[in-house]
Amino acid sequence: MTQTIPPQPGIMEIALYEAGSSHVAGRSDALKLSSNENPFGPSPKAKEAVTRAIHSMHRYPPTDHAALREAIGEVHGLDPDRIICGVGSDEIIHFLCQAYAGPGTEVLFTEHGFLMYAISARAAGARPVQAPERDRTTDVDRLIAAATPATRLIFVANPNNPTGTMVGLAELDRLARAVPQAILVIDAAYAEYVGGGDQGGPGAHPDAAGEAPYDGGAALATDRPNVFMTRTFSKIYGLGGLRVGWGYGPREIIDVLNRIRGPFNLSGPALDGAVAAVRDRAHVDRSRSENARLRAWLAEALAAHGVPSDTSCANFVLARFAGPEIAEACDAALKDEGIIVRRVVAYGLPHCLRITIGDEASCRRVAHVIGRFMAGRSGQGA
């Protein structure tokens, strides 16, 4: 008789994470707009750096990530000693839960927050807790009300995925002050997309009045002992395939996380590519500007077809339909045309589709197919 050895409590409660689809059956030319990838790809300088790095793949990478931490610190005006690098920001999130959460504790996040928060909380044996949002936007008062003495971590994606909405830094500061026993983790994976020259259009920062340009929460993580910021190279830098992320916060937290970080968690090519990417500000600026322009265009085009979306501060829009069955039918219509977007049922938004902002041709193609779909439903009296 074979004895089954049970895993730690909470592990089997984890629903497997499902990434955005990348294939449509029977088509080799599918347009993938399901994973919020940069349609312009990585910086040419990052490609060159990775190409050079292949000649050293027989060597172990540096364990201290010094060159990357210094480059990040230089570009963002941060202390490199307060930066930790990981396999995407996902690994940093996992480190935080492993280090600060556990049995008898709670990890708090918003109801439409990134799925990895609950996954990492359960993996650490902690209880994941959702706080309601207000109109698909983080509600700080509800987060404060949901916090208990057992709360150890509060995750707020700002801008949020999959809604694209965000709150001002003053609100996040209020949250950190109200729950001093917990670490507020500002997940700023989409920080570089905030603004971008849209001049108050559908992609503008809704709380920008009276605030400095959005820094992802870096200033709060500098000044407050219970604030930590995570960032990624997978979005605007176009390095999703290399898996590089970073975190910034108090030295005490960095010291704790480094004690559980694997010594060689990032490869040499990934490190070299990220250094080149973060220093190529021209590529970032172009990507941000084009995203802002096309984000505004797509949101307005969809609205004209009767498909609203909230003001997005990221590189996607969350298209809302009258019901789950319409969203499912529209998704099928898009797939019939070789277009892959993201169903967000797992995020509690079954009536929505998350659509990555592609290049101009991609945006026009999506708008055309959705417009035709909606017109067809109108013609049927739906």
C-alpha positions as CSV (number, residue, x, y, z in Angstrom):
1,M,0.0,0.0,0.0
2,T,1.4,3.4,-1.0
3,Q,1.3,6.0,1.7
4,T,0.3,9.6,0.6
5,I,2.5,12.2,2.2
6,P,0.3,15.3,2.6
7,P,1.7,18.8,1.7
8,Q,1.6,21.7,4.1
9,P,-1.9,23.0,5.0
10,G,-3.2,25.5,2.4
11,I,-1.2,24.2,-0.5
12,M,-4.1,22.1,-2.0
13,E,-6.4,25.1,-1.7
14,I,-4.3,27.0,-4.3
15,A,-6.0,27.2,-7.7
16,L,-3.5,26.9,-10.4
17,Y,-2.5,30.2,-12.0
18,E,-3.6,30.4,-15.6
19,A,-1.6,32.7,-17.8
20,G,-3.0,34.5,-20.8
21,S,-3.6,32.3,-23.7
22,S,-1.2,32.5,-26.6
23,H,-2.7,30.2,-29.3
24,V,-5.8,29.8,-31.3
25,A,-6.6,26.4,-32.7
26,G,-6.0,26.2,-36.4
27,R,-4.3,29.5,-36.7
28,S,-0.6,30.3,-36.8
29,D,-1.0,34.1,-37.1
30,A,-2.9,34.8,-33.8
31,L,-2.7,38.3,-32.4
32,K,-1.9,37.9,-28.7
33,L,-3.4,40.7,-26.5
34,S,-3.9,38.6,-23.4
35,S,-0.7,39.1,-21.3
36,N,-0.1,42.9,-21.3
37,E,3.2,42.6,-23.2
38,N,4.9,45.5,-24.9
39,P,4.0,45.3,-28.6
40,F,7.3,47.0,-29.4
41,G,9.4,44.4,-27.7
42,P,12.5,45.0,-25.7
43,S,15.1,47.7,-26.2
44,P,17.6,46.9,-29.1
45,K,20.3,47.6,-26.5
46,A,18.8,44.9,-24.2
47,K,18.8,42.4,-27.2
48,E,22.5,43.2,-27.8
49,A,23.4,42.7,-24.2
50,V,21.7,39.3,-24.0
51,T,23.4,38.2,-27.3
52,R,26.8,39.1,-25.8
53,A,25.9,37.3,-22.6
54,I,25.5,33.9,-24.3
55,H,29.3,33.6,-24.5
56,S,29.5,33.5,-20.7
57,M,26.6,31.0,-20.1
58,H,29.1,28.5,-18.6
59,R,29.8,30.9,-15.8
60,Y,27.6,31.3,-12.7
61,P,25.9,34.7,-12.5
62,P,26.8,37.2,-9.7
63,T,24.9,36.6,-6.5
64,D,24.7,40.2,-5.4
65,H,23.1,41.6,-8.6
66,A,25.2,44.7,-8.0
67,A,25.3,46.0,-11.6
68,L,21.5,45.8,-11.9
69,R,20.8,47.3,-8.5
70,E,23.2,50.2,-9.3
71,A,21.5,50.8,-12.7
72,I,18.1,50.8,-11.2
73,G,19.2,53.1,-8.4
74,E,20.8,55.5,-10.9
75,V,17.7,55.7,-13.1
76,H,15.2,56.0,-10.3
77,G,17.3,57.9,-7.8
78,L,17.2,55.1,-5.2
79,D,19.7,53.6,-2.9
80,P,21.0,50.3,-4.5
81,D,21.4,48.8,-1.0
82,R,17.6,49.0,-0.5
83,I,16.9,47.1,-3.8
84,I,16.4,43.3,-4.2
85,C,16.1,41.5,-7.5
86,G,14.0,38.5,-8.3
87,V,12.5,36.2,-10.9
88,G,9.9,38.7,-11.9
89,S,8.0,40.7,-9.2
90,D,6.2,37.4,-8.5
91,E,9.2,36.0,-6.7
92,I,9.5,39.2,-4.6
93,I,5.8,38.8,-3.6
94,H,6.5,35.2,-2.7
95,F,9.6,36.2,-0.6
96,L,7.4,38.7,1.3
97,C,4.8,36.1,2.1
98,Q,7.4,33.5,3.0
99,A,9.2,35.9,5.3
100,Y,6.3,37.8,7.0
101,A,3.2,35.7,6.7
102,G,2.4,32.2,8.0
103,P,-0.1,30.1,10.0
104,G,-2.3,32.3,12.1
105,T,-1.7,35.5,10.1
106,E,-3.6,37.2,7.3
107,V,-2.6,38.7,3.9
108,L,-5.0,41.4,2.7
109,F,-5.6,42.6,-0.8
110,T,-8.4,44.1,-2.9
111,E,-11.2,42.0,-4.4
112,H,-9.9,42.3,-8.0
113,G,-6.3,42.2,-7.1
114,F,-3.5,40.1,-8.7
115,L,-4.1,36.4,-8.3
116,M,-0.5,35.8,-7.0
117,Y,-1.3,37.5,-3.7
118,A,-3.7,34.7,-2.6
119,I,-1.5,32.0,-4.1
120,S,1.6,33.2,-2.2
121,A,-0.3,33.8,1.0
122,R,-1.7,30.2,0.9
123,A,1.8,28.8,0.1
124,A,3.0,30.4,3.3
125,G,0.2,29.0,5.3
126,A,-1.5,32.4,5.8
127,R,-5.1,33.3,5.3
128,P,-5.9,35.4,2.2
129,V,-8.4,38.2,2.8
130,Q,-10.2,40.3,0.2
131,A,-11.4,43.8,0.8
132,P,-14.2,45.2,-1.5
133,E,-13.3,47.7,-4.1
134,R,-15.5,50.7,-5.1
135,D,-16.3,50.8,-8.8
136,R,-13.4,48.5,-9.5
137,T,-11.0,50.9,-7.7
138,T,-9.0,50.3,-4.5
139,D,-11.0,51.6,-1.5
140,V,-8.5,52.5,1.3
141,D,-11.3,52.8,3.9
142,R,-12.5,49.3,3.2
143,L,-8.9,47.9,3.4
144,I,-8.5,49.6,6.8
145,A,-11.7,48.2,8.0
146,A,-10.7,44.7,6.8
147,A,-7.3,44.8,8.6
148,T,-7.0,42.9,11.9
149,P,-4.2,42.4,14.4
150,A,-3.4,39.2,12.4
151,T,-2.8,41.2,9.2
152,R,0.9,41.1,8.2
153,L,0.9,42.1,4.6
154,I,-1.4,44.4,2.5
155,F,-0.9,44.2,-1.3
156,V,-2.2,47.0,-3.4
157,A,-1.5,46.9,-7.2
158,N,-1.3,50.5,-8.3
159,P,-2.3,50.7,-11.2
160,N,-4.3,47.6,-10.6
161,N,-4.4,44.5,-12.8
162,P,-6.9,43.7,-14.3
163,T,-8.9,46.9,-13.8
164,G,-6.2,49.5,-14.8
165,T,-7.5,51.9,-12.1
166,M,-5.3,53.5,-9.4
167,V,-5.4,55.7,-6.3
168,G,-3.2,58.6,-5.3
169,L,-0.1,58.3,-3.1
170,A,-1.7,60.3,-0.3
171,E,-4.3,57.5,0.0
172,L,-1.6,54.9,0.2
173,D,0.3,56.9,2.8
174,R,-3.0,57.0,4.9
175,L,-3.3,53.3,4.6
176,A,0.2,52.6,5.8
177,R,-0.3,54.9,8.8
178,A,-3.6,53.3,9.7
179,V,-2.3,49.7,9.7
180,P,1.3,50.0,11.3
181,Q,1.5,46.3,12.2
182,A,1.4,45.3,8.5
183,I,3.8,45.9,5.6
184,L,2.0,47.8,2.8
185,V,3.3,46.4,-0.5
186,I,2.7,48.7,-3.5
187,D,2.8,46.5,-6.6
188,A,3.8,49.0,-9.2
189,A,4.3,46.7,-12.2
190,Y,2.6,49.2,-14.4
191,A,4.0,52.4,-12.9
192,E,5.8,53.4,-16.1
193,Y,2.6,53.5,-18.0
194,V,1.0,56.2,-15.8
195,G,0.5,59.4,-17.7
196,G,2.6,59.2,-20.9
197,G,1.6,62.5,-22.4
198,D,-2.1,61.7,-22.6
199,Q,-3.0,65.2,-21.2
200,G,-5.9,64.1,-19.1
201,G,-7.4,61.6,-21.6
202,P,-8.7,58.1,-20.8
203,G,-5.3,57.0,-19.6
204,A,-4.6,60.0,-17.3
205,H,-3.8,59.6,-13.6
206,P,-7.2,60.2,-11.9
207,D,-5.6,61.6,-8.8
208,A,-2.8,63.6,-10.4
209,A,-3.9,67.0,-9.2
210,G,-1.5,68.4,-6.6
211,E,0.7,65.3,-6.7
212,A,4.2,64.8,-8.2
213,P,4.7,62.4,-11.1
214,Y,3.9,58.9,-10.1
215,D,7.0,57.1,-8.7
216,G,5.4,53.8,-8.0
217,G,5.4,54.4,-4.3
218,A,9.2,54.8,-4.0
219,A,9.1,57.9,-1.8
220,L,6.8,56.2,0.6
221,A,9.0,53.1,0.7
222,T,11.9,55.4,1.4
223,D,10.3,57.3,4.3
224,R,8.0,54.8,6.0
225,P,9.2,51.6,7.8
226,N,6.2,49.6,6.7
227,V,6.0,50.3,3.0
228,F,7.6,48.2,0.3
229,M,7.5,48.6,-3.5
230,T,7.7,46.0,-6.2
231,R,8.5,46.6,-9.9
232,T,9.0,44.4,-13.0
233,F,10.9,44.3,-16.3
234,S,8.1,42.2,-17.9
235,K,5.9,45.1,-19.0
236,I,7.2,48.3,-20.5
237,Y,10.7,46.9,-20.8
238,G,9.5,43.9,-22.8
239,L,11.5,41.3,-21.0
240,G,8.8,39.0,-19.9
241,G,10.7,36.0,-21.2
242,L,13.7,36.7,-19.1
243,R,11.8,37.0,-15.8
244,V,13.3,39.9,-13.9
245,G,11.7,42.0,-11.2
246,W,12.8,44.1,-8.2
247,G,11.7,45.4,-4.9
248,Y,12.6,48.5,-2.9
249,G,12.1,49.3,0.7
250,P,13.6,49.6,4.2
251,R,17.0,48.0,4.6
252,E,15.6,45.8,7.4
253,I,13.1,44.2,5.0
254,I,15.7,43.9,2.2
255,D,18.0,42.1,4.7
256,V,15.3,39.6,5.6
257,L,14.3,38.9,2.0
258,N,17.9,38.3,1.0
259,R,18.2,35.6,3.6
260,I,15.7,33.5,1.8
261,R,16.6,34.5,-1.8
262,G,18.4,31.8,-3.8
263,P,22.0,32.9,-4.5
264,F,21.7,32.4,-8.2
265,N,18.0,33.2,-8.8
266,L,18.7,35.4,-11.9
267,S,20.7,34.2,-14.9
268,G,23.6,36.2,-16.4
269,P,21.7,37.0,-19.7
270,A,18.7,38.2,-17.7
271,L,20.8,40.5,-15.5
272,D,22.7,41.9,-18.5
273,G,19.5,42.4,-20.5
274,A,17.8,44.2,-17.6
275,V,20.8,46.5,-17.1
276,A,20.7,47.6,-20.7
277,A,16.9,47.9,-20.7
278,V,16.6,50.1,-17.6
279,R,19.3,52.5,-19.0
280,D,17.6,52.9,-22.4
281,R,15.2,55.7,-21.5
282,A,14.4,56.5,-25.1
283,H,12.8,53.1,-25.6
284,V,10.8,53.5,-22.4
285,D,9.6,57.0,-23.3
286,R,8.5,55.9,-26.8
287,S,6.7,52.9,-25.4
288,R,4.9,55.0,-22.8
289,S,3.9,57.7,-25.3
290,E,2.6,55.3,-27.9
291,N,0.7,53.3,-25.2
292,A,-1.0,56.5,-23.9
293,R,-2.0,57.5,-27.4
294,L,-3.4,54.1,-28.4
295,R,-5.0,53.5,-25.0
296,A,-7.0,56.6,-25.3
297,W,-8.0,55.8,-28.9
298,L,-9.0,52.2,-28.1
299,A,-11.1,53.2,-25.0
300,E,-12.9,55.8,-27.1
301,A,-13.5,53.5,-30.0
302,L,-14.9,50.8,-27.8
303,A,-17.1,53.3,-26.0
304,A,-18.5,54.4,-29.3
305,H,-19.5,50.8,-29.9
306,G,-21.3,50.6,-26.6
307,V,-18.5,48.9,-24.6
308,P,-17.3,51.1,-21.7
309,S,-14.1,50.8,-19.7
310,D,-12.8,52.6,-16.6
311,T,-10.0,55.1,-17.0
312,S,-6.9,52.9,-17.4
313,C,-3.5,53.9,-16.2
314,A,-1.8,50.8,-17.5
315,N,-1.2,49.1,-20.9
316,F,-4.6,47.5,-21.2
317,V,-8.3,48.4,-21.0
318,L,-10.9,46.4,-19.1
319,A,-13.9,46.2,-21.5
320,R,-17.2,45.8,-19.8
321,F,-20.2,44.1,-21.3
322,A,-23.8,43.8,-20.1
323,G,-23.4,40.3,-18.8
324,P,-21.0,37.3,-18.7
325,E,-22.7,35.6,-21.7
326,I,-22.0,38.6,-23.9
327,A,-18.4,38.8,-22.8
328,E,-18.0,35.1,-23.6
329,A,-19.6,35.5,-27.0
330,C,-17.4,38.5,-27.8
331,D,-14.3,36.5,-26.7
332,A,-15.3,33.8,-29.1
333,A,-15.9,36.3,-31.9
334,L,-12.4,37.7,-31.4
335,K,-10.9,34.2,-31.4
336,D,-12.6,33.4,-34.7
337,E,-10.6,36.4,-36.1
338,G,-7.4,35.1,-34.5
339,I,-7.4,37.7,-31.7
340,I,-6.6,36.5,-28.1
341,V,-7.7,38.7,-25.2
342,R,-8.0,37.8,-21.5
343,R,-11.2,36.5,-19.8
344,V,-11.1,37.7,-16.2
345,V,-13.6,35.3,-14.6
346,A,-11.0,34.3,-12.0
347,Y,-10.7,38.0,-10.9
348,G,-14.5,38.2,-10.2
349,L,-15.2,40.0,-13.4
350,P,-17.0,37.5,-15.7
351,H,-18.6,40.3,-17.7
352,C,-15.3,41.8,-18.7
353,L,-12.5,41.3,-21.2
354,R,-9.0,42.6,-20.5
355,I,-7.4,43.8,-23.7
356,T,-3.7,44.6,-24.0
357,I,-2.8,47.8,-25.9
358,G,-1.0,46.6,-29.0
359,D,0.4,48.6,-31.9
360,E,-1.9,50.8,-33.9
361,A,-2.9,48.1,-36.4
362,S,-3.7,45.7,-33.6
363,C,-5.9,48.3,-31.8
364,R,-7.8,49.1,-34.9
365,R,-8.3,45.4,-35.6
366,V,-9.7,44.8,-32.2
367,A,-12.0,47.8,-32.3
368,H,-13.3,46.7,-35.7
369,V,-14.1,43.1,-34.6
370,I,-15.8,44.2,-31.4
371,G,-17.7,46.9,-33.3
372,R,-19.0,44.4,-35.7
373,F,-19.9,42.0,-32.9
374,M,-21.9,44.7,-31.0
375,A,-23.6,45.8,-34.2
376,G,-24.7,42.2,-34.9
377,R,-26.2,41.9,-31.4
378,S,-28.0,45.2,-31.9
379,G,-29.4,43.9,-35.1
380,Q,-30.7,40.8,-33.3
381,G,-32.4,43.0,-30.8
382,A,-30.1,42.0,-27.9
